[in-house]
């Protein structure tokens, strides 16, 4: 198993952190060499997104579908969460994101597993996938939240 977990506390409230992390189009702005294609309409259960990473026409496409979609509640303190499952030809795995209130802000927990679909030597590829995933998605979470925090301070 190559799952990794990123935990980040932010001064943003749950709704603001949710908006930052579920702006899937913005993921392409913070992940190098990545372009997103999104299903029409707002994200929801069964909604899909496709992330193509590469240069020009040479891209590795990561196809995903939303399997949990629970936006921030309006009344109680249950966490907001979403999960996407990788369903593409090249990659398999999932990402599960939970956002909970934390003092005057919120805490984001991003857990992900990503592996090549064809994996002849999983004991070798899992540690490499985990390290690469931790680096890429730490930067992604950080970049999206920093953008939202900067916009929040301008208000």
N, C-alpha and C positions, 0 to 999 in steps of 0.2 A: 504494500500500500504506500502511495506517495503523497498522501494528503498533507497539507500544511495549513497553518492558521495564522492570520494576521489580526492583531487587536490594536485598535487606534481609538483614543479618546479625543473628543472634539468639543469645542464650546458651542457648536451648532446643536439646536434641539433635534429631536428625533425626526420631525417632519423635514427640516432643512437637510439633515444628513441623508435621509431617504431620497429627497429630490436630487441631491448631488450624485448619489451612487446609482440611481435608476435612470439617470439621463444617459442612456446607452450610446447615443450619438456622440456625447462628449468623451466617451472612453477612447474613441479614435484620436482625440486631441492629445491625450496623455500617454497613450501606448505608441511607442515609436513604430513607424512604417506600417501602421494598421488603419484599415478603412472598414467602416461598418455599413452593412445593409440591413435594414430593419423591416419587419412586417408592417403593414399599414396599421394606423391607429395606435392608441396608447398601449403600453405593456399590460398584459393580463395573463391569466392561466392559459396555456397553449400557444401563446404568442412566441414568435421566433426571431432570432437575430443571427447574423452571419458576420464574423470578423475575419477579414482577409489581411494577413500579415505578409509583407514582402515588398518587392520593388517592381513597379510597372505591372506587366501582365503575369509576372512570376509571383504568385501568392499562395500561401497555405491557408485554406479556408477552414474555419472552426464554426460549425453549425450548431446552434443551441436552441433549446426550447424551454420556456418557463413552465416549471412543474409545481411551484409554490409561489403564490403572490398574495401577500398579506400586508397591505399598506398600514401606515401608522393608525392606530385606533384613535377615535375622537374623545373617548371618555376614560377607559381604564388604562392600566399601565402594562398591558401585554406588549411584548416586543413586536416591532415590524420585521418582516422577513421575506426574502425571496430565494428561490433556488432555480438554477438553470442546469440542464443536463446536456452534455455534448453528444450530438447525434450524427456527426459528420463522418466522412470517409477516412479522415486522417487522424483525428483525435477522439479520445473517449475520456469520460470523467464527468465532473459536476462542480458547481460552485454554490455554496449556501451562505447567505449573508443575513446576519441578525443585527438589528439596531435597537438598543435599549436606552432608556433614560439613565443618566449618570450625573448626579448633582445638578449643576446648572446647564449641563450639556447632554451629550450622549456618548455611548460606547458602541463602536462598530466591531463586529467579529466576522471576518471573512474567512471561510474555510473552503479549500478547493483541492480537488485531485484532478490532475491532467496527465495523460499518458498517450503515447502513440497507439493507434488502434491495432496495428500490427506490431507486436512487441515480442520478438523471439527470445530476448534475455531480460526479463523484467527485473531481476535482481540488480542488473547494471543500469537500466534505464530509469528505474524509480527514483534513486537518489539524485540523478541528474535532472529529471523532470521536477522533483521537489525543489531543488535549489534554484532552477531557472524560474519556476512558478513563484516562489517566494520573492525573488528579486523583481520580476515583472509586476506582480500584483501588489506588492508593497508600494511600488512607485505609482501604480494606478490609483489605489485607495488614497494615498497621500496627495497625489496631484488633484484628484477630484475634490477632496475635502479642503485642500488649501485654496482652490479656486472659490469654493463656496464660502469659506471663512473670510477671504478677502472681500468678496461681494457683500458679505454680512457687515463687515466693519465700515463699508462705504455708506451704509444706510443710516 
